[in-house]
């Protein structure tokens, strides 16, 4: 095993334990905990067996395994930004509703 | 009763005069102070307006919706939206409400680009601004099908029933297009009336830069698509 693999496994292992703890303690939703857990496992598998990603990449017509990982990572990030953007807009619109409600409630008495 | 909704953000310098002119003509005025840091609320109150205060700045669209909701609650029969920077003329309010009173329209929109030369008012309007507004008119015809000559005029009048149908969700400046969309969607009858718009040194400095048109467009497109 290369030293890179040792370091990566250590980091992924810690991440997995943190995710598991948070999920068990109900600090994050089970659904969310499951998704993160799967991500750590997938990363560990890809690092332990690089030829696996290469096989999948070739099957999809992508040259190298690293390219496949890169594409998936970029897609995941774009999706992540979008999800955050949608949530931000919702929070902004909720904020406006609260500000409006307060403004009307505190209107000058006549 | 006519209620005039004036959204204001840091307009303490000119707002008093704007409100006084409206109050002098017997209109009820509600100023929505959109989280100003100057003496906007005090100036509005002194001039005789009801003041609603947004605890934090939420944008002109949000402030308009707040003022409209309040005016409806106070039993307004007609609701007029009016800019706080002194660009509009208080004497235009009656002309705006006239078609509503006559039952000809549910909504009346002020326009800078219609009327005989003597009342056609775009005095001092910078040339670049004219071009952008012309583009906005074309865009609006395509996007919402509203055949208007001036899409971004802050002076508008609504009957109570029409105002109750409005639901402005674009908090910032894209509400102008959103209002037109909703007028078309609800099948409201609208009319345009020539109004005066003064381009003063102050209004130019306080107003939107022409570049902001791009941001407004993006906000509008995203807003329509995320509904």
Interface residues (C-beta under 8 A of the other chain):
Chain A: X86 X89 X92 X93 X95 X96 X99 X100 X102 X103 X104 X106 X107 X108 X110
Chain B: X32 X45 X50 X51 X52 X53 X54 X55 X56 X58 X62 X65 X66 X69 X70 X73 X169 X171 X226
